[in-house]
């Protein structure tokens, strides 16, 4: 997420994402909630301030990036972040997945389609 103010719903969604990815065999989870270590800032060469993924983890030595969709952010800003994370995942032989909480699936799918983002969209 781009905004600093992350509420209880965000924390609940992050915990659900962590539960799902750990069941899939991911480890070394980093998330922007307690008690996890925060993911590292990913700087953009385009001069932006950079992005912090919602959740990162590793599986078989490959890095996975996991995002939680949010309707409160501008579509272009979301797409920029997701395109960067998609590229990083490909470069590191990992995966990039977007988790869509209730009420955000169509919005998320539209952004993925409009900006040609290669990612699985998972309903949570």
Secondary structure, 3 states (H helix, E strand, C coil): CCCCCCCHHHHHHHHHHHHHHHHCCCEEEEECCCCCCCCCEECCCCCCCCEECCEEEEECCEEEEEEECCCCCCHHHHHHHHHHHHHHHHHCCCEEEEEECCCCHHHHHHHHHHCCCCCEEEEC
